[in-house]
Amino acid sequence: MTVKPVTFVAAIMFWLVAVAHLVRVLFGWAVDVDGAAIPVYVSIVVCIVAAWLGYMLIRENRAESAPRG
């Protein structure tokens, strides 16, 4: 099974975003955007979604490259 390089890089980027948000949740870092505090639950949701998207990218790409027949 081969993975297309661009798809693999995109999946890695999604996983890095997920890890960054997980680290924010674990360490309790505060994030303010233009003076508005971003709640921690936003990072929890983004972590789950980003990790899922990275996983789905790899899964979809491997399904496309798998031999058929």
Order of alpha helices (4+ residues) and beta strands (2+ residues): alpha-beta-beta-alpha
